[in-house]
């Protein structure tokens, strides 16, 4: 498990406040904040742009698109989606570190 550096912790607390940092850690875990810092996500947009944790880009994109669209109703049963290609295309609008995803 990774930890935040002293400098990262100090920066997050100064920008968000101790209560907000504690809340983010309780809600999402310390790994989420480490990933946000690794990606250079601005402290004030961590909560709003965070999408969650997935095992792969493919899993993330499948969940995202099924949540946004009723794909089973929109697409005929004989059309197959190439999820690897779709994930590569969709990921241009998202960042990922260690399974944590953000909208950019």
N, C-alpha and C positions, 0 to 999 in steps of 0.2 A: 504494500500500500504506500502510495506517495503522500507526502505532506507538503503543505505550503511552506515556502521559505519565510523567514522573519520579515523580509522586505515585502513580499507579496501580502502577508497577513496584515502588516502595518498599513500598506496601501489600501487594501480592501476596507479595513476598519475606518481609515480616515475618509474614504469616499462614501461608504455605505452606512457606517455606524456599526458598533459591536452587535446590537440586537439583530440587525438585518443579516450580518454575516452568520451569527448563531442560527438564525432561522433558516438560511440557505443550507447550512451544514446539516441541521436536523431533518430538513425536508428532502435533500438530494444527496447528502454525503459529502465528505471532504474531497473525494476524488473528482466530483463535479467542479468544484472551485479550482482544483489543481489543473484540470483540463481547460477551464476557461482562461486561466492565467497563461498556460502554455500556448493557447491559440491567440492570445492578445485581445480577448473580448473585453470591451470597456466595462468597468465595474457597474456603471449605471444601466447597462443593457443586459447584464447576465440573466436576470430573472425573466425579462420579456422575450429574449431571443432563444432561451433554452427550450429545446424540444423534447429531451428525455434521453434515455439510455437504451441502446439496441446492440445486438451482437454483430451486426454487419450493416453496410450501406443498403444492401438488398432488403433486409428486414425492415429497416427504417423507411425506405421508400415505399415498400408494399403497404405498411401500416398507414403512412401518410396519405397515399393515394386512395386506399380503401376508406379512410376516414373522410376525405374530401369529396369523393365521388362514389356513387353506387355502381361500381364497375360491373357487377354481375347483371345489372339491369341495362347498363349502357352498351356493353359489348356482347355481340352474339357468342354463344357457347363455343363456336368453332375457332374463334380468334384467341391465340395465345400471346401473352405479353412476354417479351424477353426482358426479365427483371434485371439482369446484369447491365444491359444497354440502357434501360430506363433509369437505373440507379446512377449510372455515370452522368447521364444528362441532368437529372434532378439535382445531383450533388453540387452542381456549379453554383447553386444558391444557398448551400449549407456548408458548415465546417464540422469536422469530427475530430475528437481526440479521445483515445482510450474508451470508445463506445459511447461517449457523450456528444450530442448533436446540438448545433446552434444554427438558427437562420441568420444569414449574413446580408 
